């Protein structure tokens, strides 16, 4: 078979299999486009006013985001706007006085009432008290907010309503339509107070400014039940936000205090770093399990080989005594004594016989007979005499 014929058969085989499979795939599958809404990442995950800040920056306005009010680092200027999403009840009295002094110079402060809670009902905080605002809690009562294309629209469903009795030097502005305040018999949800050259907006809540809500087209809730789409995804919320920010819009910087803490390092490690620490933890537990002692009854320790030198010497001596080699033990001890005698008293070691015995007796100040007995070999089977002579030789060696 030629090469051309072989390649022709391969091409025909691929076409015979590929064309039917392609036709079947195109008839049984349909291309569908689906939009997935991913959770917010980075600053948007902990800053509810992140979307508002991005929109203001796109409009050419300078925006500063802060987690909390810190007047030492915030250079508030007349004409600036401060949106205080942080709980105003947590502000100390000196900070509240400083903010009102800045408003009197021409600033615009947007503040909300404390969130509904049992603790929040005990005190309104020094800022709201200085404004003459007494916040009350009526649960989840919503305020109708009529919009042209949404006649049943409601707002301020999750905020604390309030009553405003501004002190002397402040007055309620007539800027929301033709009414002084906005609310009903249950309480107010919005009031704009004039203070000096600036103004303070007090609202029941600022959820309409947040950017963490769902898109409006995905909403299937019932507005009459107070379930609505929050955040700047709603067109009515954009208009309301623009109205609230209108007094100093474009005149100065926007300060957005979102009152939230970014996730801590341990939080990020635990929730985002688990692909790293989870395998390492399993490896560590496996290593500890492998190195741990086996669970069960205690086993006796294995016998350890004896390596004591004294035991070997004693065993060698017993062996020599058992087989009638006692003179070898005496000769070994006598040679050890004479070796030290040559080092310590070479003159006495050079002598022999009785002269040497007399010299050793004089050197050690021992009786002549005792030294003579020690240097005389015992009989082969005299174990008592052997022990006595070895004892005397060891004593004489230690005295040298």
Secondary structure, DSSP 8 states (H G I E B T S, - for coil): --HHHHHHHHHHHHHHHHHHHHHHHHHH-------------GGGGT-TTHHHHHHHHHTT--EEEESS--TTT----TT-EEEE-S-GGGS-HHHHHHHHHHHHTT-EEEEE---S-TTTTT--HHHHHHHTEEE---TT--EE--BTTBTT-EE-TTS--EEE---TTEEE---BTTBSEEEETTEEEEEEEEETTEEEEEES--GGG-S-S--GGG----GGGT----STTSHHHHHHHHHHTGGGTTTS-EEEE-------HHHHHHHHSHHHHHHHHHHHHHHHHHHS---SS-----------HHHHHHHHHHHHHHTT-HHHHHHHHHHHHHHHHHHH-HHHHH--HHHHHHHHHHHHT--HHHHHHHTS---TT-HHHHHHHHHHHHHHHHH-
